[in-house]
Amino acid sequence: MRTLEALGNLLLRFLTDIGRFFILAGETFRGFLRPPYDIRAWATQIVRVGFDSLPVVLVTAVFTGGVMALQTFKGFARFHAEGYVGSVVALSMLRELAPVLTGLMVAGRAGSAMAAELGSMRVTEQIDALISLATDPVQYLFVPRVLAGIVVMPFLVALGNGTGILGGYLVAVRLQGANPVVYMNNTFQFLELNDLWSGLIKSAVFGGLLTLIGCQKGYDTTGGAEGVGRSTTSAVVTGSLAVLVSDFFLTKILF
């Protein structure tokens, strides 16, 4: 009986979190269309989510492209297909690796920061103060962050695409001795416009999900400083899982 009770409580908490997510998502997207529009807060969040995340995204992309080129070059050498390494690296980065890994990095960096910030505001009763001043906390706190995530993530992914392809070129050509002309020709020969757009669409969805989850976890924080820690951890784990799960369904829809 205790096992069934524990499973039931776990299911109830899961369904409650899902319902809470969709309620706050609806309020957030309604806030996009309702004034006032705080341009300064939006610009601040663009810097925090986008520019501040740029170093970790670029480092991740260049080494991911390099590892991809190293692995595929050694594998393709077994049947003399080294010339197609550039195609594999480019397609992998544009379709999957750049959007997913960028989403995971931003979830770990920006999503956790949002959860910690809003969680601290909740436990110190700053959100209650906003409500007492007749300020909608969802529009004031959620909208700039979620909008920044949706807008900035495609730019981060586009930069990650280029950096990853560059990393693959350096490893394949400079380290493994591949022909640079053949590598570059094959890199772009088999690419289609949909390969680029699908990755950018995925990144915009990931940006909305991970920022909204980070804000929700912080907004619903309870339990003081310990609760802030739990919310931050939950934001990273849930945001990362949301990126991976939504990636499957988006891939099914877009391809």
C-alpha positions in Angstrom: 0.0 0.0 0.0 2.8 2.4 0.8 4.3 1.8 -2.6 1.1 2.5 -4.3 0.6 5.6 -2.2 4.1 6.8 -3.1 3.5 6.2 -6.8 0.2 8.0 -6.6 1.7 11.0 -4.9 4.5 11.1 -7.5 1.9 11.0 -10.3 -0.1 13.8 -8.7 3.0 16.0 -8.3 3.9 15.4 -12.0 0.4 16.2 -13.2 0.3 19.3 -11.0 3.6 20.5 -12.4 2.3 20.0 -15.9 -0.9 21.9 -15.2 1.0 24.7 -13.5 3.4 24.9 -16.5 0.5 25.3 -19.0 -1.3 27.9 -16.8 1.8 30.0 -16.5 2.6 29.5 -20.2 -0.8 30.8 -21.1 -0.5 33.9 -18.9 3.0 34.5 -20.3 1.9 34.5 -23.9 -1.0 36.7 -23.1 1.5 39.1 -21.6 3.3 39.3 -24.9 0.3 41.1 -26.4 -0.6 43.3 -23.4 1.1 46.6 -22.6 3.2 47.9 -20.9 6.2 46.7 -22.9 9.4 46.9 -20.8 12.1 47.2 -23.5 14.9 47.8 -21.0 14.1 44.6 -19.1 13.9 42.7 -22.4 17.3 44.0 -23.5 18.8 43.1 -20.1 17.6 39.5 -20.5 18.9 39.3 -24.1 22.4 40.1 -22.7 22.1 37.6 -19.9 20.7 34.8 -21.9 22.5 35.4 -25.2 25.7 37.3 -24.8 26.7 35.8 -21.5 26.1 32.3 -22.8 28.1 32.9 -25.9 31.5 31.6 -24.6 30.2 28.2 -23.4 28.1 27.7 -26.5 31.0 28.4 -28.9 33.4 26.2 -26.9 30.9 23.4 -26.9 30.2 23.7 -30.6 33.9 23.8 -31.7 34.8 20.7 -29.7 31.6 18.9 -30.8 32.4 19.5 -34.4 36.0 18.5 -33.8 35.0 15.2 -32.1 32.4 14.5 -34.8 35.0 14.9 -37.5 37.6 12.8 -35.7 35.2 9.9 -35.1 33.7 10.0 -38.6 37.1 10.3 -40.3 38.5 7.3 -38.6 35.3 5.3 -39.3 35.0 6.4 -43.0 38.6 5.6 -43.6 37.8 1.9 -43.3 35.9 2.1 -46.6 37.7 5.1 -48.2 34.9 7.6 -47.7 36.9 10.3 -46.0 35.6 12.9 -48.4 32.1 12.8 -46.9 33.3 13.7 -43.4 32.4 17.4 -44.0 28.8 16.5 -45.1 28.2 14.4 -42.0 29.6 17.1 -39.7 27.6 19.9 -41.3 24.3 17.9 -41.3 24.8 16.7 -37.8 25.5 20.2 -36.5 22.7 22.0 -38.3 20.0 19.4 -37.7 20.7 18.1 -34.2 23.9 18.8 -32.3 24.0 22.6 -32.4 20.3 23.1 -31.3 20.3 20.4 -28.7 23.6 21.1 -27.1 23.0 24.8 -27.1 19.7 24.2 -25.4 21.3 22.1 -22.7 24.1 24.6 -22.1 21.6 27.5 -21.9 19.3 25.5 -19.6 22.3 24.8 -17.3 23.4 28.4 -17.3 20.5 30.8 -17.9 17.6 28.5 -16.8 19.2 27.9 -13.4 20.0 31.6 -13.0 16.4 32.5 -13.6 15.1 29.9 -11.1 17.6 31.1 -8.5 16.7 34.8 -9.1 12.9 34.3 -9.0 13.2 31.8 -6.1 15.1 34.4 -4.0 12.5 37.0 -4.8 9.8 34.5 -3.7 11.3 33.6 -0.4 12.1 37.2 0.4 8.5 38.2 -0.4 9.5 40.6 -3.3 6.9 38.9 -5.6 4.3 39.5 -2.9 5.3 43.1 -2.9 4.8 43.3 -6.6 1.3 41.9 -6.3 0.5 44.4 -3.5 1.6 47.2 -5.9 -1.0 45.9 -8.5 1.8 44.7 -10.8 1.3 41.4 -12.7 4.3 39.4 -11.6 4.0 37.0 -14.6 4.1 39.8 -17.1 6.9 41.7 -15.2 9.1 38.7 -14.5 8.3 36.0 -17.1 7.6 37.9 -20.3 11.1 39.6 -20.8 12.9 36.3 -20.0 10.8 34.0 -22.1 10.8 36.4 -25.0 14.6 36.8 -24.8 15.0 33.1 -24.8 12.9 32.6 -27.9 14.7 35.4 -29.8 18.2 34.8 -28.8 18.5 31.0 -29.1 18.3 30.9 -32.9 21.3 33.3 -33.0 23.3 31.2 -30.6 22.5 28.1 -32.7 23.5 29.9 -35.9 26.9 30.8 -34.4 27.2 27.3 -33.0 26.6 25.9 -36.5 29.4 27.9 -38.0 31.8 27.2 -35.1 31.1 23.5 -35.2 31.7 23.3 -38.9 35.0 25.2 -38.3 36.0 22.8 -35.6 35.3 19.8 -37.9 37.4 21.5 -40.6 40.4 22.1 -38.4 40.4 18.5 -37.1 39.8 16.8 -40.4 42.1 19.0 -42.5 44.8 20.1 -40.1 44.9 17.1 -37.9 43.9 14.2 -40.1 45.2 15.5 -43.4 42.0 15.6 -45.4 41.9 17.5 -48.7 40.6 21.0 -47.8 39.0 21.6 -51.2 37.1 18.3 -51.2 36.1 18.8 -47.5 34.6 22.3 -48.1 32.8 21.2 -51.3 31.2 18.3 -49.6 30.4 20.3 -46.5 27.8 22.4 -48.4 27.0 20.1 -51.3 24.3 18.0 -49.6 22.9 20.7 -47.4 19.3 22.0 -47.9 17.6 25.1 -46.6 15.3 23.0 -44.5 18.4 21.6 -42.6 19.1 25.1 -41.4 15.6 26.3 -40.7 14.6 23.1 -38.8 17.5 23.7 -36.4 16.6 27.3 -35.9 12.9 26.5 -35.3 13.9 23.9 -32.8 16.2 26.4 -31.0 13.4 28.9 -30.7 11.1 26.3 -29.1 13.9 25.2 -26.8 14.5 28.8 -25.7 10.8 29.2 -24.8 10.7 26.0 -22.9 13.8 26.3 -20.8 13.2 29.9 -19.9 9.6 29.3 -19.0 10.5 26.2 -16.9 13.3 28.2 -15.1 10.8 31.0 -14.3 8.1 28.6 -13.2 10.5 26.7 -10.8 11.7 29.9 -9.3 8.2 31.4 -9.1 6.8 28.4 -7.2 9.7 28.1 -4.8 8.9 27.3 -1.1 11.1 26.5 1.9 13.5 29.4 2.1 17.1 29.1 1.0 16.9 25.3 0.8 13.9 25.6 -1.5 15.9 28.0 -3.8 18.5 25.3 -4.2 15.9 22.6 -5.0 14.2 24.9 -7.5 17.5 25.6 -9.3 18.3 22.0 -9.5 14.8 21.1 -10.7 15.0 23.9 -13.4 18.2 22.4 -14.9 17.0 18.8 -14.8 13.4 19.6 -16.1 14.7 22.1 -18.7 17.2 19.6 -20.1 14.6 16.8 -20.3 12.2 19.2 -22.0 14.8 20.0 -24.6 15.5 16.3 -25.3 11.9 15.2 -25.3 10.7 18.0 -27.5 13.6 17.5 -29.9 12.2 14.0 -30.8 8.7 15.4 -31.6 10.0 18.4 -33.4 12.3 16.2 -35.5 9.3 14.0 -36.3 7.3 17.0 -37.4 10.0 18.9 -39.4 11.5 16.0 -41.3 
